[in-house]
C-alpha cells in the first residue's frame, strides 16, 4: 500500500552528502548522525526519500510510522525465498531499505536523548522521543497477531534500548566531566560528584515530566549515573595513589 506521504513528481533532494551517486550505507558512526545513501534504497524511490527527508528534519514520529508500514508490508510478503527471481530480489531489497531507514531513525532518536541530557534545562523534543518509543512498543505488541503467530523477529524493544542509551549517554557525560577534572584527587572527585548532582537535579526538574510513570525514568538515570561514577572511581583506584589519596577515596566511598 502507498505510504500516506505527499509525493512530488521529482524525488526529494537529499541533504548535502547524500546525492543519488553517493556510496553505500555508512559503516561507522561519525559525530553527527549519518544517513543511508539514496543509492542504497530500492523501494519506490520518491517514497523512501520522503521518509529519509522526514528523518533528516527530525519529524521522527511520522517517519517511524511509515517505516513500520513498510516493515509490515515486508512481513506480509514473507521472507525472501531461495528462488533468484525478481520478486525475491525486490523483497530482499525492501527489507534492506527498512533496516537502513530504521538505523537512521535511531541515530537521530538517540542523538536527541543525549542532547536532552546535556541541555540541563527544558528540552521539549524529548517528548517526541518518548512518543516514538511508545509507537514502536505498540507495533511490537501487534506484530505476532499480524504475522499469524509466526514470522520474523520484529520486536524492536525500544524501551529496553532507551534504558541502554541513557546509560551510554550518562557514561559519555561523566567521561567529559572527568576529562575536565585535573589536579588533586580530592578536587577531581568533587567535580565528578558535582556533575552528577547537577545533572540529576536537571533530570528531575526538566526531563522527568516527558516520561510516563511506568518508565521509572528517575531510577534509570540514577542507576546510570551511579554505575558510571563507580566505573570512573574504579579506574582511578587502579592508579598509583599515595596513602593520603587512598584514604581519601576510601573515606569518600564510605561516607557518600
SULPE-V228653 format. One record per run of one state. SS is the DSSP state (~ for helix, > for strand, _ for the rest). FROM is the first residue (numbers start at 1). TO is the last residue. If there is no record, write none. Layout:
# SULPE-V228653
ss=SS from=FROM to=TO
ss=SS from=FROM to=TO
This chain:
# SULPE-V228653
ss=_ from=1 to=37
ss=~ from=38 to=40
ss=_ from=41 to=44
ss=~ from=45 to=56
ss=_ from=57 to=59
ss=~ from=60 to=77
ss=_ from=78 to=85
ss=~ from=86 to=119
ss=_ from=120 to=125
ss=~ from=126 to=146
ss=_ from=147 to=157
ss=~ from=158 to=179
ss=_ from=180 to=184
ss=~ from=185 to=210
ss=_ from=211 to=212
ss=~ from=213 to=215
ss=_ from=216 to=216
ss=~ from=217 to=237
ss=_ from=238 to=242
ss=~ from=243 to=255
ss=_ from=256 to=256
